[in-house]
């Protein structure tokens, strides 16, 4: 089963517009389909291509980067012979796969781009991790794009629901709700997405086996083990702390505030845990959401790094991390989710999937809270905030996530009192149909992919 991925269009744009002036690096977490999309791109858009998997490349290929960069005729000849592929000037793509395994190859792309004979594409996970870049010069000729798990729209395409996509987009543009019959169908598809997630292996296993959630579960378990293995290989000085945070993400997200207050982790200071949590963000296993103390010009200028929400990069993986297979079976969990009757932790999954969708749209995540001294608790909690990025006419777009059909708007009302002039449009993501009123847009969860696309 071949999956449609939106990133493919960006690869085409790079080829057509860049014309060999830079290399392109696809960065993403493990098992999100980077190698697959790179190879598809090479096969469909070039006369020839080679995929050099640096995790298993033979010694003569690795030595090529040390010995032959001063003689690129020999360098390319070595690759051509090793992979039994003829190279064509300006019509061959060279893919360096898993480039984090051999950082010298990443550094070498500077010389290959300058030579200009062939297009250079790289893929990698853990690319930004300190250990993988400390001994190399990052080439200025390198462009980077990030790849994420399938978003809900891509999931719907995999499900053969293109007509549903068109209908959802039409309703969004017209600002009207779906017909109730189709609303129920769209919500069921969205609940499937929460369970299966967007990891390609899981999606393929689900659809190729008659929409079998358990087949998807097994594939997700394999991916989690790969992630745990990567964490075990992290720098010795903090890998146990990375593991402790990673394994406890469901516990953090199931609390009311959902954030990890690093300075409050028992027995440890912020400095003990800042690198581990940012390691998880850099690895793209997790999506970090930072506290913004004042939603004004440049959220980043008012970022509080010591209070961070740590969402799983994929909501399907979060489900596996939160529940064992026995728990899922004994609680009939899939049935509860599909029928909208999950009584515990549902808000955690809804909030995580919103974080996942916004991140896939290239958005940096921020949240806002206000502590009331009088009430001795937070009296304002906004799950996510986005900005129009203007430096002169700042507009803030608050997003609250409600997993229940019955909820109040107390936090938003107070937020509006404090920052009313800055608010552009407000959104509540909920399980009900679309509603627009004076307070903003109430958006069913399946419309998230339309919100800021």
N, C-alpha and C positions, 0 to 999 in steps of 0.2 A: 504494500500500500504506500503510495507516494503522497506526501503531505505538502499542501500549499503553504509557503512561508513568505510573508511580506518582505522580508529582507532581500529577497531575490531581485526585486525592482531596484534596490539601492546598489546592488552589484552591477546591474546593467547600466545604471546612471554613471557609476564610477568608470566603467570601461569606455562609455561613449564620450564622457566629458573630460576625463583626466588624460586619456591617451598616453599612458605610460609615464606621466610626470611624477607619480608617487606609487608606493606600494600600499596595499590595503590589508589591514589586520582585522579579522573578525574575532571579537573577544566575547567570551561567555562562559557560563558554568559548564561543568561536565555533562555530557549526554543531552545537549539541547539541539543537536543536529548541525553543528558547524561544519564538520567534515563532509556530511552528506550534501549540504547546500553548495559548498565550495566545489565539490566534484561535479554536481549537476550543472553548475555555472560553467565550468571548464568544458564539459562535454558538449553543451548546447551552444556555446558562443565562440569557440576557438577551433582552429583546424587540428590542433593537438594540445594535450595537457599532460602534466605529470603531477602526481600527488606523492610528495616526499614525507612519509610519516616518520618524524624525528624521534618518536618513542621506540621505533624498531629499526631505524635506518642502519645499514651495514657500516662498518668502520671506514671503508673507503669513501663513502658519502660524507660522513662527519669530518674526515681528514681533508676533504675537498675544501672546506671552509678555512682551514688553517694553511693549506699548501698552495691553493690555486687562485685566490682572489686577485692576485697580481697578473694572472693570465686567464682571462675569462673565456677564451676559446677552449682551453683545457677544462676549466670549471664546468662549462655547459656540456662539453663532450662527455665528461664523466657521468653527468646526470642522464644524458641521452642514452649512453650505453647501458648504464645500470638499470634503467627503467624501459629499455628497448622501445624508445619513442623518438621519432624524428622531430626536431625543432624547426619552426618556421618563423622567420623574422616578422615581428609585430603580429603574429597570429598563433602564438603558443602561450599558454598560461602555466606558470610554475607555482604549485601550491606547497607551501611549507606547513605541514599539519603538526599540531601539538608542539608549536614552536617554543613553548616554555621549557620543554625538555632539553633544548639545546640553544640557549640564548645567543650564542655566537652567530647563529643563522639569522636571528632578528637583526643583529648589528650589521651583518653583511648585506642586508637588503639595500642599504645606502649605495653601495657600489653597483649593485645590479640594476637599480633604478637609473643611476647616472649613465650606465652603459646603454640602456634603453632598448635592447633587442626584444625582450619578452616582458609580459606583464607578470607582476609578482603579487601573489595573494598568500596571506598567512592566516592560520587559525590557532587559537590558544585559549586555555583556561588558566586561571591563577596568574594571568599576565602581569597584573600590577603588584603582585606579592613581592616584598622587598628582596627576598633571596633570589628571585628570578631576574632582577634588573641591576643588582648592585655592582656587577663587574663589567657591564657593557654600556656603550653609549647608545641611547635611543635615537634612531635615525630621524632627522627632521623631515625626511621625505615620506614618512609613514603616516597614513591616515587610519583612524580607528573607527569602527562601528561596533556597537554592542548588539548581541543576539540574545534573545530571551526565550523562555518556553512559549508554546503556542498561546496566543491570547484567545479570548472567547470567540472572536470572529473567525480565527483560523480553525478553532475547534468545530464551529458550525460548518465550515467548508468541508472538514474531514467527515462530518456527519451527513454530508450531502444536502445541507439546509440553506443553499444559496438563495432560494426564494424567501425564506424566513429572514435572512440578512437584509434583503432589499426592503422587505415590509417593515422591519424594525427601523431601518434608516429613514424610510419615508415618514413614518410616524414621528420620529425624532425631529426631522426637519419641519414638519407641520405642527409640532408640539401638541400631538394628540395621543391618546392611549391606544394600544392594540385592542382589537376586538377581544372580548374576554376569553373566547375559545383559544385564540392564538397566544394570549397572555399566559394562559395555563401551560400551553405547550412550550413556550419560550422559557418559563420558569423551570419546567422539568428538565429541559436541556441545560439550563444553567446549573441546576443541582447536580446533573451528571458531570458537568465540568468541575464543580467543587470536589467531587469524589475522585475523578480520573486525573484532573490536573492537565498540564500542558506539556509534560515531558514526552517527546515523540515516541519512545518505546512504549510508554504506558498507553498513549492514544491509539497506536497501531494495535497493541494487544487487545484493547477494549473493543474496537470496531471489527477487527478480523476474527474475533471469537464471539460474535453475536451479542455485543454490548455486555460482556462479562466483567463485572467489577473485580472479581477475584484474580483474573488474569492480569488486569491492570495493577492490582495490589502487588503481585509478585514482581512485576517489572520495577515498580517503585522501590521495593525493598532492595533490589540489586543496586539501584542508583544511590540509595542512602548508604549502603555499605561502601560504595566508591567514595562518597563524600567523607565518610568516617576514616577511610584509609588516607585520603588527602590530609585530613586534620591530624592524623597520627604522624604524618611526615612533616608537619609544620615545625617551625623553629622550636627546638627543645625547650627554650626558655618559657614558652607559653602554650604549648599544644594542649596540655591538660585543661587549661583555662578556656581555650577555644572549644574544646569538647564539652566542658561543663555548661557553657552558654548555649551551644548548639542543641544539646540534648534537652535543655530546659526551655527551649523556645515555646512549646505548647503551654508550659506552666506560666511563663510570663504573659503570654497573650490571653490566657484564660482569667487573669486578674482584672479588676475593674479598670485600673489605669493603663495596663498593658505595657508600660515602659519599663526598661531596665535602668534603674538609677545606680550608676556605677559606683558612686561614692558610698552607697549604702550596702554594697555587697559585704556580707559579714566577714570581718577579719582581713579585709583587703582594701587597699586604697584605689582611687581612680586610675592611678598610673599602673597598677597591676593588671587592669582589665581593659584599658583603652586600646592597646594594640590588638588583643584577641578579638574584640568585637569589630574593630575596623578591618581585621583580617577576613572575617566572615563577609563583610560588605565588599571588600576588594575581590574576594573569590567569586562573587555573584551567586553564592549559595543562598544568600539572604539579601533582603532589601531593607536598608536602614532608613528610619524616619526620625528626623532630628527635631528637637524642641526649638521653636522660634519664640523668643521672649517678647518681641514686638513686631507684629506684621506690618512692616513699613518698607521703604525702599531697600531692596536687597535682603531677602530673608537670611541669606548666608551671613550677613553682617551681624545679625542678632541670633545666631545659632548657639544653643547650649549643648555642647558635646557630652556633657556629663549625664544627660537624660535622653536615652535613645530607645525607640521602639525597633525591635528586630523581627521583621517578618520573614517567613520562608520565601525563597524565590519562586516556589511553586506550591500552590495550595493543595494539590494532590499529595505531594510529599509531606506537607504538614499533617494531613490526615493520617498517613502512615506513622509519622513520628509521634502523634498523639495517642494512637490506639494500636494495640496488638491485633493480630488476626483473630485471636480467641475473643477479645473484647468486642470486635466488630460483629462476630457471629453471635455471641451471647446476647448482645444488646440489639440485634437486628438493626444495626446502625445505618446501613445503606437504605433500608426501607424508611427509617425515620427521616433521613435527609431528603430523599426523593419526594416524600409526602409532606414535607415541611413541618414535621413534628419533632425534630431534634430539640430536646429540652435543655441540653447542656452544651456549652461551648459553641453554639451556632454563631454567635456574634464574632467569635475569634476567626472562623472560616470566612465569613462575609467581609470582615475588615481586611483579612489577608489577601483575598481575591481582588479587592479594590486596590490595595497597594501593588499587587502584581500587574493589574491592568494599567495603572497610571505609570508605573515604571516602564512597561513595554512601550508606552507612548513617549518615553524619553524624559519623564518628569522627575525632578528631585523631590523627595517627600519631606514634608514638614508638618508638625502638629502644634497646637496651642493649648495651654492650660493657664488658668488664673487661680491662684490660691487666695481664699478669703480668710483673713485673720480672724474675723468675727465668727465665721462658721467653723473655722478650723478644718477646712477641707477645700477641695477645688470646687468653685462654683461655675466655672466655664471649662468645658472640654470639647475642643474641636478636633475630630479625628485626623483630618488632612486639610492643608491649605495649599492652594496654588496661587501663582502670581502672574500678571500679564507682562512682567519683566520690564515695565516702563520705569525710567528713572525720573520722570517728571509728573506723570499722572498714574500713580500706583493704584492698582485695583487688586483686591484680594478675593479669592473664590473659596469660601469655606465649604468643606464636604463632611457631612456626618453620615455614619453608616448605622442603619437600624436593621437588625435581622428579624425583628418582630413586627407584626402588622399594627400593633398598638404601641405608640410611643409619644413622647412630649418633645417640644422644641425649646425647652428652658435654656439650654446652653447657647443655642443660636440666638435667642432673643437677647440674652445678656451680652453676647459677642457683638450683636448689632448695636446695642446701646453704646458700647465702648468705641467701636470702629466703623460706625454706619457709613460715613462718607467715603471710606476706603473700599467698601464691599461692592464688587461688580455684580456677580450672580452667586446665589447660594444654592447648594444641592443637598438633598437628603437621598441617599441610596437606600431603597427599601424593597420588600417583596411585593408591594402593591403596584397597581397600574400607574402610568404616568399622570402627574397632576402639575399644572402650573397655576400659581396664584401670586398674590402680592408679596409673599414671603420667599418666593423662588421656585425652583423646580424640584419636584419629588420624583425621582427617577427609579424605575424598576432595575434590579441588578443586571439584567441582561442588556441594558442600554449603556452600560459603562463605556464600552468600546466606541460609542458615538460621541461621548461628552467632549473630549478635547482632541479628537483625531484631526 
